[in-house]
Every structure is written in C-alpha cells, then in structure tokens.
Amino acid sequence: MSEELNVNKITAEVISDLAKSASQTVLKKLTKSYKDMVKREEIDYGIAFENYLTDAEKSIRMAKTILYGQVPHDLYSFFECMGIHNKEKVVNTSDINNILKIGHKIIITGTGGIGKSMLMKHCFLDAIKNTQYIPVLVELRGLNECAIEDISIKNFIYKTLNIFGFKLEEEYFEYSLETGCYLILFDGYDEVKNAYSQKVTHEIIDFSNKYSGNHLIVSSRPLDEFVGWSDFIEYSSMKLSKVQALSLIEKLDYDEELKCKFYKQLDEELYDRYQSFASNPLLLTIMLMTFEERISIPDSRTDFYEQAFSTLFHRHDAMKRGKFKREIQSNLGYEDFKKVFSYYCFRTFFKNQYEFTEKSVLENIVKAKEKVYSFGNFSEIDYLNDLTNAVCMLVHEGLNYRFAHRSFQEYFAAVYATQLSDEEQKQFVTSWLKSMAGRLTTDFLDILCELQPDRFMKNILYDSMYELYNMYEANACSDEWFIEYMYESISIRDKGDRDYRVGVMIRESYFQRVFTSMLHYLHYPYNDNNQDEEYYQIVEKLESKYKTNKKGRRVSGITFEQLKEDGLYDEAIKTIKWVIERKDFAFDALEKIDINTFGRKRKFESMLDDL
C-alpha cells in the first residue's frame, strides 16, 4: 500500500510545473485584444493556479469514509480504479488521459456505492500529474443551497476555485476559460434538487458550448434524461473484478488478522458466491466490517445496510487501538437510536437535504426526538457525536456534515416509511410521486419494495397500475395509445460501429415511476437486445432523416406526430418493441395478483415451510 501511495504522490514541483505550463498556455491563446495584460498578469496566473492546486490537492487527496469514520485517509489507501464502459469499449481509468481521449464532454453513470465520487477525486489528482489541464472538482449538491434564479455554473466553478485560494479577478478567470485550459469534474448531478435539475442541465450544456475547449466530466446515477444531452458521451462504471476486490481489501488499513482471514475467504468463495455485493466497493467494505460477527452473508442489499448499522453501533474498535468499545454518549439503546435516525433520514431525504450545518443537524435531531422518542430525554449534541464518531453515519468536513454514503439515508428513510400505517404510507408516497417533476434519482422506492414487497404492491402499486390498465383497456388495448400516452418522443444514440440505443422520452412521469417499480417488484428479466438486421436498417434510416448535427452522437426529440407525418411511425415502433414487451409482462402479472390474500392468516403447514 505504501508503494502505491508513493507512486501517486504529487510533489510541489509537479504542481508548480503545471501552474506555469497552464499560465503560459493561457497567455499564448489569448487574442490580441487581451495583450494589454503584461508580465504582471503572467505572474498572477501562475501564482493563482499554483496556490489553488496546492490547497485543493491537499483537501481532495484526504477523504473520510464509513470504514475510517472521522479520520481522513489518503484516497489511494482505500480506492481501486474501476473501469468504465459502453457496449463495446472498456476504458481503464487509472490514467485520466484514457478518459479524455473519449471526448470533451463525458457522462459517467453508476449505481449507489460503486465509487463515482472517488473516481472523480482520482481524476482530479491524476490530471495534476499527467495532463496540462487545471482540474476543478465541482460538487453539484452545493447548488441546492442557492436560490434557483441565482444558479450559474460559471460562477459556481469560480466560487469553488476561490475556496481553495484561487486569487484572480473573475474577468481574468473568464479569459482563461476561453482558452480551454480546464478539466471540470461535475460530481453528483443526481444530487441536485429535482426542482433545480432543468436549470442546472441548461447551465451545464450552455457552459459546455460556450467554453468548448475545456474538458467536462459529469458523474451521476443513471438517468433517462441524459439521452437528451446530445453532445455528451455516456459511459457506465464497471463493477470490481475479483482481482480488484482483493486488491482493495489488501490495501485497507484494518486489523491485519481479520483482513487476512477475509481476504482468503473472499478469494476462495465469497466473491464468486456473492459477486453482486463483493463487486461493489461500499458493500464489499461492509462485508469486511461485519465479517468478524457475521453468521452468514445477507441475501439482500437492505439486509447489508441493516447489518452494517448494527455492526457500527455495537462494534469494538478494529483499528488496533486496544479493541475498546466505543461508548454511545446519548445512552440510547440500539432500537431507540435506530428509530431516531430513521426519522432523521426520512425527514432530510424528503426535504432534499444531503449536507448540513451543525445548526440544521441539531434541528433535525430535535424534530426526530419529538416525533419518535417519548421515553425520556437525551442530548442532541451527544446524539450528533454518536452519529459522527461512534456509528459513523455522518461525516464532519469543515463546517458541514454529510452522510457517509447517500445509500444509508435512502435505506433508513424507507425503514421509517415501513412504520407508517397503510393509509399513511399510501397517501404520502403516492402524493410524493405525483408531486415530483421530472427525474427520479433515488433508490428509495426499490428499497421500500424490498423491505415490504406485499405492502408496497398493496399500498403503492396496485391501484395506480389498475388505473393505467383501465385506461389502456378503455382505449381498446391499443399499443399505440399506450406508447403515446406514456412517452412523447424517441431518441437515438449512436456510439459507432452500429452500436445504437433507441430510447423514449417520458411524457407521463407518475405512471412511468409506478410502471418501473412494478417491473422491479416482479423481478423483470431485462433483456432489450433486439438488434437484428432490420433494427439496424431502420435506425440508420431514422438517423439519416433526422440528424441535423453531423458531428453529434445523438438524435433526440423525434416526436410520434413527426414520425406519422413522415410515414415512418410503424418502422420506428419496431425499434422500441421492448416497451410493449414490458407492458405486456406487467399487465399479465397484475391480473394474477390478489391483494386480498396479503397478510391473511395461513395454515400451520405453509407457515412451517416458510420458517
């Protein structure tokens, strides 16, 4: 591990050389109208870049994780570079230049816990060593604190630079943007409030067009709306291979005896038996943390989060510090502590709060205490200290707090939702789904479904799915009606070498969310590979007809009305026949579900079989 840290170490000379090089590049590329910026500005650029890179590198290199709690560790002591891929191409991310070769506008998507934010930190650090670009890591969740009318991506980037000591007037910063000397890393697009997403999307796209010489990388959970980002190339994060999983465990700063035992079992059986968990960095870390006390590996992701929380609450220090028990200062027992935290997560999740000041944390703890704890009293400060120091659910960085991982907030928000009555759960979740504009960027629904599948079907899905089915039936069970009611247009993404993806743009977002959750409940076997020769011929015909930007990789917004006018509707529908296949699967299953049997007392024999 120490050898790898030395390899990744960035010296002051490396930073100084990059700052000087970038400064010279900026001055060379400035047009004549800026030539009145004489030697003084050359010095200013170099010093501004050097001061910024020095401060930012120190901050970004050190990170806190659920494994280490409040003790920052070097990124490369717990990070394993995962690859990224599209359908045909795999890109090794250990060298940032491999990513930059893809293009100037890139989206990297991945599920929760896969390590997107850590990858962005790695890209920042590696860019200092191996490129001539000035990297800027922009955490987009910070925009949630702005008024929507004040949101400006350019200003937010400038503010991020200033936080790390970038002392250069905004006018000169804009000059440097025009020369294309930056690598802008937009982390956590999915953490932007739904109400802000359209504004932020327009800001990023407009910024990328105005300052097109710079490299932009956006990280996010997967979102359908990226189909409309026509100039951006989307790649997906890959899971850890067995070799990478073992490498990650080997480098972690953890009790050596336990780590060796776990490493051996991971190599011999655990990775192969539990690949869906062991290939996810967050869940693999939880496997290690719970290894000493586990009886068996959980079968579900939700059980993983529960086991991790229990282990953190009860654990003895495994970092070779005498194995003392971490005292719970609030003096709450496990169930009471979890009850308060579940409401805390529920409240903050639905208020779109991911990062907090100390004042806002304490206010939310007070609300949780008033709501769910009536058996005595405890100190909010003590509870906050427990969340950060003992249970490690919150991480304290600078003046603010954030969740150790967003997945825990989603899980415990769902845990609290399971405690609501049927009517409360139905009204609240349905109202939330109907009120949301645009995208759904959370796993909350999937987690709630996994925690209580029958109640989820009964309270959330059943009535709404039948409402959709009845409309479908009233329209003569027309596939055409279903497609045009649910979706407004199609989009084509061309990745080259006849690698096409035809997607649909959602019109009816509420029913689409319910429909997607129904497929999750049914464990739908997704397999949309219908790319035969007819498919290719149709897509190439559509692309030729509607593509206006010959350099673009996407054609978006082809409405069904336009397809009908051009006599291409029937052909186009063949490229999205997976929509009909999913619809048929969901409606067929719906007719076989009898919610009146949910919760009914069963015969002793059937209960015995389940037990």
Secondary structure, 3 states (H helix, E strand, C coil): CHHHHHHCCCCHHHHHHHHHHHHHHHHHHCCHHHCCCCHHHHHHHHHHHHHHHHHHHHHHHEECCCCCCCCCEEHHHCCCCCCEECCCCEECCCCHHHHHCCCCEEEEECCCCCCHHHHHHHHHHHHHHHCCCEEEEEEHHHHHHCCHHHCCHHHHHHHHHHHCCCCCCHHHHHHHHHCCCEEEEEECHHHCCHHHHHHHHHHHHHHHHHCCCCEEEEEECCCHHHHHCCCCEEEEECCCCHHHHHHHHHHCCCCHHHHHHHHHHHHHHHHHHCHHHHCCHHHHHHHHHCCCCCCCCCCCHHHHHHHHHHHHHHCECCCCCCCCECCCCCCCCHHHHHHHHHHHHHHHHHCCCCEEEHHHHHHHHHHHHHHHCCCCCCCHHHHHHHHHHHCCCEEEECCEEEECCHHHHHHHHHHHHHCCCHHHHHHHHHHHHHHCCCCCCCCHHHHHHHHCHHHHHHHHHHHHHHHHHHHHHHCCCCHHHHHHHHEEEEEEEECCCCCEEEEEEECCHHHHHHHHHHHHHCCCCCCCCCCCHHHHHHHHHHHHHHCCCCCCCEEEEEEHHHHHHCCCHHHHHHCCHHHHHHHHHHHHHHHCCCHHHCCCCCCHHHHHHHC
